[in-house]
């Protein structure tokens, strides 16, 4: 076994990334306070060719040194837009035909593995504040919520890890490479 060097991975250049067809996936960050989490979500969005990220409320925006630490340049490749209010982003996405799904533990949510997806549908996932989760006024606009089943003593997963899990699940269910 030999570790593959970065030069041998065949990764896209920034220009190739910009030209590549993106998945019909938007990530909505509802008041995320950790700049490291924001950067890590950018990196996952780049890895899975997401269409864009909606940075809402107090969620910081690039350019920022602390976001760059974990994004490693993905903040320059993935499109993003800032919204003062998360509800504005949600309403815009819904008006544009996106299926908007909260990643949150609420009454009526379903486990992630039971979520059915179609490769041709436009999907947006809403991730909430590290302590408070997705806000109530945002949840009131949504008809669907998904949770990642957990079996330990904790009842939450770091938002950046959660985004990676959700994107991988989305990729597996809609992979059209």
C-alpha positions in Angstrom: 0.0 0.0 0.0 1.3 3.5 -0.9 -0.1 6.8 0.1 -1.3 8.8 -2.9 0.3 12.2 -3.3 -1.9 15.3 -3.8 -0.4 15.8 -7.3 -1.7 12.3 -8.3 -5.3 12.7 -7.1 -6.4 14.5 -10.2 -8.3 17.2 -8.3 -9.9 20.0 -10.2 -8.3 23.4 -10.4 -10.3 26.4 -9.2 -11.1 27.2 -12.8 -12.2 23.6 -13.5 -14.4 23.7 -10.3 -16.1 26.9 -11.5 -16.9 25.2 -14.9 -18.0 21.9 -13.4 -21.7 20.9 -13.2 -22.8 21.3 -9.6 -25.1 19.2 -7.7 -28.5 20.8 -7.0 -27.7 21.2 -3.4 -27.6 24.3 -1.3 -26.5 24.4 2.4 -28.1 27.0 4.7 -26.2 27.9 7.8 -28.6 29.4 10.4 -26.5 31.6 12.8 -23.4 29.4 13.0 -20.9 31.0 15.4 -17.8 29.0 14.9 -15.6 30.2 12.1 -13.9 26.8 12.0 -17.3 25.1 11.4 -18.1 27.5 8.6 -14.7 26.8 7.0 -15.2 23.1 7.3 -18.7 23.3 5.7 -17.1 25.2 2.8 -14.6 22.4 2.4 -17.3 19.7 2.3 -19.4 21.8 -0.1 -16.4 21.9 -2.4 -15.8 18.2 -2.1 -19.3 17.3 -3.1 -19.7 20.1 -5.8 -22.5 21.8 -4.0 -24.2 24.7 -5.8 -23.8 27.2 -3.0 -24.0 28.1 0.7 -26.4 30.6 2.3 -24.6 32.2 5.2 -27.4 33.6 7.5 -27.6 35.9 10.5 -24.5 36.0 12.6 -22.7 33.4 10.4 -19.4 35.0 9.4 -18.5 35.5 5.7 -15.3 35.2 3.8 -12.7 36.5 3.5 -11.7 35.7 7.0 -8.5 34.1 8.3 -10.3 31.8 10.7 -12.6 30.5 8.0 -9.7 30.0 5.6 -7.9 27.8 8.3 -10.4 25.0 7.7 -11.8 25.8 4.3 -8.3 25.8 2.8 -9.4 27.8 -0.2 -12.9 26.3 -0.7 -14.3 29.7 0.4 -12.9 30.9 -2.9 -14.4 28.1 -5.1 -17.9 27.6 -3.5 -20.4 30.3 -4.3 -22.0 31.9 -1.2 -24.4 34.6 -0.3 -25.1 36.3 3.0 -28.7 36.8 4.3 -29.5 39.0 7.3 -32.4 36.7 8.0 -32.5 32.9 7.5 -36.2 33.1 6.7 -35.4 35.2 3.7 -33.0 32.6 2.3 -35.6 29.8 3.0 -38.4 31.7 1.2 -36.2 32.4 -1.7 -35.1 28.8 -2.0 -38.7 27.5 -1.8 -39.9 30.0 -4.4 -37.1 28.7 -6.7 -38.4 25.1 -6.3 -36.0 23.7 -3.7 -37.1 21.1 -1.3 -35.8 22.6 2.0 -35.0 20.2 4.8 -34.0 21.0 8.4 -31.4 18.9 10.0 -32.8 19.0 13.5 -34.3 16.9 16.2 -38.0 17.9 16.2 -41.4 16.2 16.5 -42.0 14.3 13.2 -38.5 14.2 12.0 -37.2 11.1 10.3 -33.9 9.4 10.5 -31.5 10.4 7.7 -31.3 6.8 6.4 -35.1 7.0 5.7 -34.9 10.2 3.7 -35.7 9.5 0.0 -34.1 11.8 -2.6 -34.2 12.1 -6.3 -31.1 13.0 -8.4 -33.0 15.6 -10.4 -34.7 17.5 -7.5 -33.2 20.7 -6.0 -32.5 20.2 -2.3 -31.5 22.6 0.4 -30.4 21.5 3.9 -30.7 23.9 6.9 -28.1 23.5 9.7 -28.6 25.4 12.9 -26.6 27.2 15.6 -24.2 25.0 17.6 -26.2 25.3 20.8 -29.7 26.3 19.9 -30.1 24.5 16.6 -32.4 25.7 13.8 -34.5 28.6 15.0 -38.3 28.2 15.6 -39.2 30.8 13.0 -37.2 28.9 10.4 -38.7 25.6 11.3 -42.2 27.1 11.0 -41.5 27.6 7.2 -40.5 23.9 6.7 -42.4 20.7 6.2 -39.5 18.3 6.6 -36.8 17.6 9.2 -34.2 14.9 9.4 -32.1 13.8 12.2 -28.9 11.7 12.2 -29.5 8.7 14.6 -27.0 8.7 17.5 -26.4 6.0 20.0 -24.0 7.4 22.6 -24.5 9.8 25.5 -24.5 12.9 23.4 -27.5 14.0 21.5 -25.9 16.3 18.9 -23.1 16.2 16.4 -20.8 19.1 15.5 -22.4 21.1 12.7 -19.4 20.6 10.3 -19.4 16.8 10.9 -23.2 16.8 10.5 -22.9 18.6 7.1 -20.4 16.1 5.9 -22.6 13.1 6.9 -25.7 14.7 5.2 -23.7 15.5 2.0 -22.3 11.9 1.9 -25.8 10.5 2.3 -27.1 12.8 -0.4 -24.3 11.7 -2.7 -25.0 8.0 -2.1 -28.7 8.4 -2.8 -28.4 10.6 -5.9 -25.0 9.7 -7.4 -25.0 10.3 -11.1 -21.2 10.9 -11.4 
